[in-house]
């Protein structure tokens, strides 16, 4: 059992928790993830490690309340416990030799992007961060990004805060002005990562994307998280849980990934509604 030592609402649909998990905290690195179960008969869901405190033995997770399991997790309070918290899983984000990096985060994906930006800052790299949200009410982690970025641009789709537009707007402006990066790392909705990759392609700058497909066991055995990469004229199958979650953005078949991601939408909506009804009855 793993204790919830802190719970904080970041916006109406996003919650941050600190989980007491000293063994995970000891080994986890930016870019890796955990798989948890809220209770013994619950489903397994992957969540990226949003930060660790090795001295206190805590792991930070940030999640959006979108399905039945995240609804159940959000119903837990400080001092309560969750059943399973397994990790760290996946490969950490590559940082060697990167001196100038652009981090592009969208929505709750910013929770994944933040520890990556913090790690590059710790290593002394020049960090440019671009974060985007649908509107002001959904904004998260702005102060944290300011603290670890040499420059930060905040975007909102509706113009209700900071700059109006999506994250590709300032990225394209920088690249067209002659800005050079050793790497662009983008984390967020698939459609956003696809267009960040397309924006960077004419400028021949490497792009890393963080993939979070449907995942069950986290060890590469179930095949649920498979992705298709296009490399050297061939289609290659990789598994996000063991080969990723980071991949070369120019190789990822985003359209296939988006199609697979929509496969269980109706099922997830039904499960979420059932869970909400249970809470109402309680």
C-alpha positions in Angstrom: 0.0 0.0 0.0 1.2 3.5 -0.9 0.3 6.5 1.2 -0.9 9.8 -0.3 1.0 12.4 1.6 -0.2 15.4 -0.2 -3.0 16.3 -2.6 -3.5 19.5 -4.5 -5.9 20.7 -7.2 -4.0 22.5 -10.0 -7.2 23.3 -11.9 -10.8 22.0 -12.0 -9.8 18.8 -13.9 -6.1 18.3 -12.9 -4.8 17.0 -9.6 -1.3 16.7 -8.1 -0.4 14.1 -5.5 2.7 13.1 -3.6 2.9 9.4 -3.1 5.1 7.7 -0.5 7.2 5.3 -2.6 10.8 5.5 -1.5 12.1 2.8 -3.8 10.6 4.4 -6.9 11.8 7.9 -5.8 15.3 6.5 -5.4 15.6 5.4 -9.0 13.1 7.4 -11.1 14.5 9.8 -13.8 12.8 12.4 -15.9 10.7 10.8 -18.7 10.0 7.6 -16.9 6.6 6.6 -15.6 4.8 4.4 -13.1 1.8 2.1 -13.3 -0.7 2.2 -10.4 -3.9 0.6 -9.2 -6.2 2.6 -6.9 -7.5 -0.6 -5.3 -6.9 -4.3 -5.5 -9.5 -4.9 -8.2 -8.9 -1.7 -10.2 -7.4 -1.3 -13.6 -3.8 -0.5 -14.2 -3.0 3.0 -15.5 0.3 4.6 -16.5 1.2 8.1 -15.1 4.4 9.9 -15.8 6.7 10.7 -12.8 6.3 14.5 -12.5 9.0 14.8 -9.8 10.7 13.0 -6.9 12.1 13.8 -3.5 14.6 11.2 -2.8 15.2 12.4 0.8 11.5 12.2 1.7 10.9 9.1 -0.5 8.0 10.7 -2.4 7.0 10.7 -6.0 4.9 13.4 -7.6 2.1 12.5 -10.0 -0.2 14.8 -11.9 -3.3 13.5 -13.6 -6.3 14.7 -15.5 -9.7 13.4 -14.3 -10.9 11.9 -17.6 -11.9 8.3 -16.9 -13.2 6.0 -14.2 -9.9 5.2 -12.6 -8.7 8.8 -12.4 -12.1 9.7 -10.9 -11.5 7.1 -8.2 -8.0 8.3 -7.7 -9.1 11.8 -7.3 -11.6 10.7 -4.7 -8.8 9.6 -2.4 -7.6 12.1 0.2 -4.3 12.8 2.0 -3.5 10.0 4.5 -5.3 7.4 2.5 -3.6 4.7 0.4 -3.5 3.2 -3.1 -2.9 -0.4 -3.7 -0.1 -0.5 -6.3 2.6 1.9 -7.5 5.1 0.2 -9.8 8.1 1.7 -11.4 10.1 3.4 -12.6 9.3 2.1 -16.1 10.3 3.1 -19.5 13.5 4.8 -20.7 14.5 8.2 -19.3 14.7 11.2 -21.5 18.1 11.5 -23.4 20.0 14.6 -22.1 23.7 13.8 -23.1 25.3 16.5 -25.3 22.3 18.7 -25.5 23.2 22.3 -24.6 20.3 24.2 -26.0 16.8 22.7 -25.9 13.2 23.8 -26.6 10.5 22.2 -24.5 7.0 22.4 -25.9 4.2 21.2 -23.6 0.5 21.2 -24.1 -2.3 20.9 -21.4 -1.6 18.2 -18.8 1.4 17.1 -20.9 3.1 20.1 -19.2 3.3 17.9 -16.1 5.5 15.5 -18.0 7.5 18.3 -19.7 8.3 20.1 -16.4 10.7 17.5 -14.9 12.5 17.3 -18.3 12.9 21.0 -18.4 14.1 21.0 -14.7 16.7 18.3 -15.5 18.1 20.2 -18.5 18.2 23.4 -16.3 20.1 21.4 -13.6 22.6 20.2 -16.2 23.3 23.8 -17.2 21.6 23.7 -20.6 19.9 26.8 -22.2 16.1 26.0 -21.8 13.4 27.6 -23.9 9.9 26.5 -22.8 6.6 26.9 -24.7 3.5 25.8 -22.9 -0.1 25.9 -24.2 -3.6 25.5 -22.8 -7.1 25.8 -24.2 -7.9 28.7 -21.8 -6.7 30.5 -18.7 -8.7 28.3 -16.3 -6.7 25.2 -17.4 -3.3 26.8 -16.9 -0.9 24.8 -14.7 2.8 25.0 -13.6 3.6 28.4 -15.0 5.8 29.5 -12.0 7.6 26.1 -12.1 8.5 26.5 -15.7 9.6 30.1 -15.1 12.0 28.8 -12.5 13.8 26.4 -14.8 13.6 28.2 -18.2 15.8 30.9 -19.7 12.7 32.1 -21.5 9.1 31.0 -21.3 6.2 31.6 -23.6 2.6 30.8 -22.5 -0.1 30.4 -25.1 -3.9 30.0 -24.8 -6.1 28.9 -27.7 -8.8 31.4 -26.9 -6.5 34.3 -25.9 -7.8 34.5 -22.4 -4.3 34.6 -20.9 -0.8 35.5 -22.3 -0.5 35.1 -26.0 -3.3 34.0 -28.3 -2.7 30.9 -30.4 -1.2 27.4 -30.2 2.3 26.4 -29.4 3.5 26.1 -33.0 3.1 29.9 -33.4 6.0 31.0 -31.2 8.1 28.0 -32.2 7.8 28.8 -35.9 8.6 32.5 -35.2 11.8 31.5 -33.4 12.9 29.0 -36.1 12.2 31.5 -38.9 14.2 34.1 -37.0 17.2 31.7 -37.1 17.0 30.2 -33.7 18.9 26.9 -33.4 18.2 24.2 -30.9 20.1 20.9 -30.4 16.7 19.3 -29.7 13.0 20.1 -29.5 11.1 18.0 -27.0 7.4 18.1 -27.2 4.9 16.5 -24.8 1.1 16.8 -25.0 -1.9 15.8 -27.2 -0.9 13.7 -30.2 -2.3 16.3 -32.7 -0.1 19.0 -31.0 3.0 16.8 -31.2 2.3 16.0 -34.8 2.2 19.7 -35.8 5.2 20.6 -33.6 7.1 18.0 -35.6 5.9 19.3 -38.9 6.8 22.9 -37.9 10.4 21.8 -37.0 10.9 19.6 -40.1 11.9 22.3 -42.6 14.6 23.5 -40.2 16.1 20.1 -39.8 16.1 20.2 -36.0 15.7 16.9 -34.1 12.4 16.4 -32.4 11.6 14.0 -29.6 8.0 13.2 -28.7 6.7 11.5 -25.6 4.1 8.9 -26.5 1.4 7.8 -24.0 -0.8 5.2 -25.8 -3.1 2.6 -24.3 -1.0 0.6 -21.9 -1.7 -2.4 -19.6 1.3 -4.2 -18.2 4.1 -1.8 -18.8 6.6 -4.6 -19.7 6.0 -5.0 -23.5 4.1 -8.2 -23.2 0.5 -7.1 -23.8 1.2 -5.2 -27.0 -1.4 -2.5 -26.3 1.1 0.3 -26.5 2.5 -0.6 -29.8 3.5 2.2 -32.3 4.5 2.2 -35.9 7.7 4.0 -36.8 8.7 4.7 -40.4 12.4 4.3 -40.7 14.6 3.8 -43.8 11.6 2.9 -45.9 10.4 0.3 -43.5 7.5 0.1 -41.0 8.9 -0.8 -37.5 6.8 -1.8 -34.5 7.9 -0.5 -31.1 6.3 -0.5 -27.7 6.0 2.7 -25.8 6.4 1.1 -22.4 9.8 -0.4 -22.9 11.2 1.3 -26.1 9.9 4.7 -25.0 8.0 6.7 -24.1 10.4 9.0 -26.1 10.6 8.6 -29.8 12.0 10.4 -32.9 9.0 12.6 -33.9 9.9 12.3 -37.6 9.4 8.5 -37.5 6.1 8.2 -35.6 2.9 7.4 -37.4 0.8 9.9 -35.6 -2.4 9.2 -37.6 -2.3 5.5 -36.6 -1.6 6.4 -33.0 -4.5 8.8 -32.9 -6.8 6.2 -34.5 -5.8 3.6 -31.9 -6.2 6.1 -29.1 -9.9 6.6 -30.0 -10.7 2.9 -30.0 -12.0 2.7 -26.5 -13.5 6.2 -26.2 -17.1 5.0 -25.8 -16.1 2.3 -23.3 -14.2 4.8 -21.2 -17.1 7.2 -21.2 -19.5 4.5 -20.1 -17.1 3.5 -17.3 -16.6 7.1 -16.2 -20.4 7.7 -16.0 -20.9 4.5 -14.0 -18.2 5.6 -11.5 -19.8 9.1 -11.2 -23.2 7.5 -10.5 -21.6 5.4 -7.7 -20.2 8.4 -6.1 -23.5 10.2 -6.3 -25.3 7.3 -4.6 -22.6 7.1 -1.9 
